[in-house]
């Protein structure tokens, strides 16, 4: 192996180590799994609104207030899973969600 090959291997090792370090730091900064983060945002949106909201309104508010684009299908799917398990959210009409009554909310 020539000197240039060793130099390239060395540079590759440095680059890989740098990427691993960046990945570790990014994971530590993340507020948790993406789905949980987005559902926390939806919960905050519903709490602020004080009324049930259609998924289109939730997506619009997330974009406007948080500069986050929520995917309609995945957000509805996540909300429906929570509704079915009786956690946090309830469905008041087709694709319209609210927070569960009894958590300080009476709508």
Secondary structure in CASP SS format (residue, H / E / C, confidence):
PFRMAT SS
TARGET T0000
AUTHOR 0000-0000-0000
METHOD secondary structure of the structure
MODEL  1
X C 1.00
X C 1.00
X H 1.00
X H 1.00
X H 1.00
X H 1.00
X H 1.00
X H 1.00
X H 1.00
X H 1.00
X H 1.00
X H 1.00
X H 1.00
X H 1.00
X H 1.00
X H 1.00
X H 1.00
X H 1.00
X H 1.00
X H 1.00
X H 1.00
X H 1.00
X H 1.00
X H 1.00
X H 1.00
X H 1.00
X H 1.00
X H 1.00
X H 1.00
X C 1.00
X C 1.00
X C 1.00
X C 1.00
X H 1.00
X H 1.00
X H 1.00
X H 1.00
X H 1.00
X H 1.00
X H 1.00
X H 1.00
X H 1.00
X H 1.00
X H 1.00
X H 1.00
X H 1.00
X H 1.00
X H 1.00
X H 1.00
X C 1.00
X C 1.00
X C 1.00
X E 1.00
X E 1.00
X H 1.00
X H 1.00
X H 1.00
X H 1.00
X H 1.00
X H 1.00
X H 1.00
X H 1.00
X H 1.00
X H 1.00
X H 1.00
X H 1.00
X C 1.00
X C 1.00
X C 1.00
X C 1.00
X C 1.00
X H 1.00
X H 1.00
X H 1.00
X H 1.00
X H 1.00
X H 1.00
X H 1.00
X H 1.00
X H 1.00
X H 1.00
X H 1.00
X H 1.00
X H 1.00
X C 1.00
X C 1.00
X C 1.00
X C 1.00
X E 1.00
X E 1.00
X E 1.00
X E 1.00
X E 1.00
X C 1.00
X C 1.00
X E 1.00
X E 1.00
X E 1.00
X E 1.00
X C 1.00
X C 1.00
X C 1.00
X C 1.00
X C 1.00
X C 1.00
X C 1.00
X C 1.00
END
